[in-house]
């Protein structure tokens, strides 16, 4: 027999974790913890950068151009969906791109910040719908069996 209080507690914890997980999907790099959000999505105004936490190539750009005005986060438009940070200098306007601490000359970026590519997102959607339908039918079948057939 199913222990409904334990099942209910499990479902509540599962839903809470599922709803809180997207909050941790996009994070600031360690050297940007003392920054503030701006009106543009995933863009941080730089207050202070800790140069000890920068990669070798980031240190070279930092030494040559100074701290950027803004830093934005994107995903590479590729099946791997690597994270790309765009350093924005405003006077004069210059953009420098970094992926895994390495400077990129040219990169095609996607503003969708999901780690999943298009096919993986579609597959996840269909698996979620199928799972929900099967779970719902199983619950309905269990309730029908328990209430009317079992008596």
C-alpha positions in Angstrom: 0.0 0.0 0.0 1.2 3.5 -0.8 2.1 5.7 2.1 0.4 8.9 1.0 2.1 11.3 3.6 5.6 10.2 2.4 4.5 10.4 -1.2 3.0 13.9 -0.6 6.2 15.1 1.1 8.3 13.7 -1.7 6.2 15.5 -4.3 6.4 18.8 -2.4 10.2 18.6 -2.1 10.5 17.6 -5.8 8.4 20.6 -6.9 10.3 23.0 -4.7 13.6 21.8 -6.1 12.3 21.9 -9.6 11.1 25.5 -9.2 14.3 26.7 -7.5 16.8 25.0 -9.9 16.5 27.6 -12.7 17.6 30.3 -10.3 21.1 28.8 -10.3 21.3 28.4 -14.1 23.1 31.7 -14.7 25.8 32.9 -12.4 28.3 35.7 -12.3 31.9 34.8 -12.7 34.0 34.9 -9.5 35.8 38.2 -10.4 32.4 40.0 -10.8 30.8 39.4 -7.5 31.0 43.1 -6.6 28.9 44.3 -9.5 25.3 45.4 -10.0 22.6 44.4 -12.5 21.5 46.8 -15.2 18.3 47.0 -17.3 19.8 44.8 -20.1 19.4 41.1 -19.6 22.4 39.3 -18.1 24.6 42.5 -18.2 26.5 43.6 -15.1 28.0 47.1 -14.5 31.6 46.6 -13.3 32.5 48.2 -10.1 35.6 46.2 -9.2 37.5 43.3 -10.8 39.9 41.1 -8.9 42.7 40.6 -11.3 44.0 37.6 -9.5 40.9 35.6 -10.6 41.3 36.4 -14.3 42.8 34.0 -16.8 46.1 34.8 -18.6 44.3 36.2 -21.7 41.8 38.1 -19.6 44.7 39.7 -17.6 46.4 40.8 -20.9 43.2 42.6 -22.0 42.6 44.0 -18.5 46.1 45.4 -18.4 45.9 46.9 -21.9 42.3 48.3 -21.8 41.5 48.5 -18.1 38.3 47.3 -16.5 35.3 47.1 -18.9 32.2 49.2 -18.3 29.8 46.2 -18.6 30.1 42.4 -18.8 27.4 40.4 -20.6 26.8 36.6 -20.6 25.7 34.7 -23.7 25.8 31.1 -25.0 27.7 30.1 -28.1 25.3 29.1 -30.9 26.7 25.6 -31.2 25.7 22.1 -30.0 28.1 22.4 -27.0 26.4 25.7 -25.9 29.6 27.1 -24.2 29.3 30.2 -22.1 30.7 33.4 -23.6 31.4 36.6 -21.6 31.4 39.9 -23.6 33.4 42.7 -22.1 31.9 46.0 -23.2 34.1 49.1 -23.2 32.1 52.3 -23.9 34.6 55.0 -24.6 35.4 54.2 -27.4 33.0 51.3 -28.0 34.9 48.0 -28.0 33.7 44.5 -27.5 36.0 41.6 -26.3 34.7 38.0 -26.1 36.0 35.3 -23.7 35.0 31.6 -23.5 36.6 29.5 -20.8 39.1 32.3 -20.2 40.3 32.4 -23.8 39.8 35.4 -26.0 37.7 34.9 -29.1 38.1 36.9 -32.3 34.7 35.9 -33.7 31.8 34.1 -32.1 28.2 33.5 -33.0 26.1 34.0 -29.9 22.7 33.1 -28.7 20.8 35.1 -26.1 19.0 32.0 -24.9 21.0 31.2 -21.8 19.9 27.6 -21.6 22.7 25.0 -21.6 20.5 22.8 -23.8 20.6 23.1 -27.6 17.3 23.2 -29.6 17.0 19.4 -30.1 17.7 18.8 -26.4 15.0 21.4 -25.3 12.4 19.8 -27.6 13.3 16.3 -26.4 13.0 17.5 -22.7 9.6 19.0 -23.5 8.2 15.8 -25.1 9.6 13.6 -22.3 8.1 15.9 -19.7 4.7 15.8 -21.4 4.8 12.0 -21.8 5.9 11.6 -18.1 3.1 13.8 -16.9 0.5 12.0 -19.0 1.7 8.6 -17.8 1.8 9.7 -14.2 -1.7 11.2 -14.5 -3.1 8.1 -16.1 -1.4 5.9 -13.4 -2.9 8.1 -10.6 -6.4 8.0 -12.2 -6.1 4.2 -12.7 -5.0 3.7 -9.1 -7.8 5.9 -7.7 -10.4 4.1 -9.9 -9.1 0.7 -8.8 -8.9 1.7 -5.2 -12.4 3.3 -5.0 -14.6 1.2 -7.2 -13.0 -2.1 -8.3 -11.3 -3.1 -5.0 -14.6 -2.7 -3.0 
